[in-house]
């Protein structure tokens, strides 16, 4: 437990920046094998961790609930942040139109090295196998994860993503602040395992994907609404809807 960063998202709210149209597609859950913006969803989970660790402490939404979710969101996928200050919370984020959204349901990263000198692979075991084994062992204790989207059950087992070993570099300001004693503030390897949803948001409306466990039935709700930009009109210009 000390060696693994546990990132849990129990509740969040996002406001989508949507346009208008006569036909509005519903919320889409990408299949776990789908390619999104040219990359696999598993690859995007690696990118999520890199983003999570690159944002400095004074701006990092994992540490500051009121911080803007859009900090550092330059990727073509929007990363829903977690918050390590409480087990239940509500947060609002603006998501650019047409940008897929990656939601962590229950995820961990097992990284190396750590202060414990015994946290090492067994003789003949690769570091990647060692970190993967530890991530699996930690997540084995969590069962009965339930996911529903628009009233439809989603099999969470199909949305479990385990990365290969990858490297990330945490901002030095995060060392000692995020609940991961293994953060170095320099490049280090890790393996992530957990359950994610990649979503395509409709331009407007309300959708409520929820997840929970029997021991922690806290709902995850996603509310989507259009963002309206102010419009400057001339004296004879008719109103325009944005």
N, C-alpha and C positions, 0 to 999 in steps of 0.2 A: 504493500500500500504506500509506503513512504517513497518507493522508487518510481511510482507511476502517477502521472498527472491524471486525475479523474475530472473529466469535463462533462457536466450534466446540464442539460437545458430543460427546465421544467415548464417555463411559461414565457411567452414572448408575444409581441404584436408588431406587425410590419404594415406600413402604408405604402401601397404600390403607386408608382408614378405612371398612371395609365392615360391613354387617349380615349377617344370615344368612337363608337361605330355601331352599326345596326346589329351586328352579330358579335357576341362576346364569348370567346372560348372559356370553358371551365378550367379549374385548376388541374394541372397535369402532374402526375407522379412519374418521373422517368424510370424506365426499367433499369435494374442495376447494371445490365450489360451495355446500356446505351452509351454512345459517345456524345459528349456535350462540349460544344465549341472545340471540337477536334481532340478532346482528351477523355479518357475513361473517368468514371466517377471516383474510382479508387485514386487515380492521379490527383483529382481535385481535392480529395481529403488530405493528401500530403500538402497541397497548396494552402488549404485551410490552416493547418498547423504552422506553416511558415508565416502566414499572415498573422496568426494569433500571437506568435512570439516576436514578430518584428515591430509591432506597435509599442512605443515607449510607455512606461508605467503611467505617466501623467495624462495619457490619452487612451490607454488601453481599456476597451469596454468590458474586458474580463474582470477588471478591478474597479471601474467606475460605472455604476449603473446609469448615470445621467449622461455619460459620454456619447458622442455621436457615433452611431454604428458605421457611418460611412468613412471613418478614418482609414486611410490606406486601401480603400476598396477600388483598386485600379484594374483588377482582373475582370474578364468577361463573365464571371460568375459572382454573385453576391454571397458573401460568407456571413451567415447568421452567427453572431458572437454568443459566447456563454458568459456567465457572471459567477465569480467564485465567492461573492460576499454573502450569499444566502441560498437556501434550497428552493425557495419559491420567489418569483419576482415577475414584474411586468415591464416591458421595454418597448419603445416605438422606434422603428427604423423606416427610412425612405428608401425604396428600392427602385432604381431606374427602370423604365418600361422595357419589356422584352428581355430583361436580364434573368437568367435562371438563378435559383436560390438554393444554396446548400445548407441543410438544417442538420446539425448534430443532435441525435437523440440520446445516445449513451456511448461515449467514446473515451478512449484512453490512449496515451502514448507512453511507451516504455523506452526510456532513453538511457544513455551511457556516456561517460562514466558517472559514478555516484560516490558520495562520501564513504559509503560502506566498502571497505577493501575486499570483502568477500563477494561482492556483487560482480561476479565474473563468470564467463562460460566454463563449463566443465571441460576437462582435458579432452581434446579432439572435437569439441563442439564449436561451431562457428558463432560469432557474435550475433549474426542475424537470427540463427535458430534459437539462441539463448533469449534474445529479446522477444521474439515471437512467442516462445513457450511461456514466458512470464505474462505477456499480454493476454494470451488465451486463458491462463490459469486465473488471472484476476477476473476476467469477464465470465468465467464459468459459474461464478456464484450468483449471477443475475439471470433470472428466468422469468417467464410469463410477461415479457414485454409485449404490450398491445398497442397497435397503431390503427387509427381509423381516419379516413379522409372523406369528407362529405358523406358520412354515414357508412362508407364502404370499408370493410376490414382490409388491411394491408398486412401481408405476411412479413414480419420484420426479419425473419431468417434470410429472406431473399435480398435484404438490403444491408447485410453485414459486409463490411469492407475491411480487409486486412492488407496493409501495405507491405511492400518489400522494405528492407532497411533503406532509409533515406537520411540525408543530412539537413539540418536546420541550424540557424544561429539566433538565439534569443537576444533581444536587446539587453545590454548589461543592467539597465534600470529595473528589469523584471526579476533579476536574481534575488532570492530571498523574499519576494512579494507574491509570486504565484506559488500555489501549493505543490511545488516540484523541487525537492532539494537537489536534484541532479542537474538543474540548469547551470550552464557554465558561462554564458555570455559570449561564447565563441562557437564555431562550428562543431557540432557533435551529431552522432548517429542516433536514430530512434526507429521504432516500429509502432505503428498505430493499428488498433483493432476496435471495431465498434459498429454501431448502427446509425445510418444516415438516410436522409431523404433528399433527393434532388427534385426540386419543384419548378414548374413553369407557371407563373402567376397569371390569372386573368387580369385584364385591364381595370376591372372594377368588380364590386360585389363583395360578398362575405363568404369566406371558406374557413373551416375550422378543423384542420388536422390535429388530432390529439394522440398523445402517447402516454403510457403509464405502466407501472408495474403493480403487482398485487400488494406489495409492501409499501409502495409509494404511488398511489393513484392520482398524483397531481396532473392536471390536464395541460397539454401544450396546445394553445389556441393561436391560430393565424388569422388575423383580420385584414382584409384587403380593401382599400378604398382609393378612388382616384384622387390625384393631387391636382388642384386647379391653380393655374398660373393667372395672375392679373392681366387683363387685356386693356390696352389703351385704344380708345375709339374716337374718331372724329365726330363732328356735330351730326352729320347725316349718315354715319356708319351704323348699320344694324348690329345688334348684339351678336357676339360669336360665342359659341360654346367650346371650351377647351378641355 
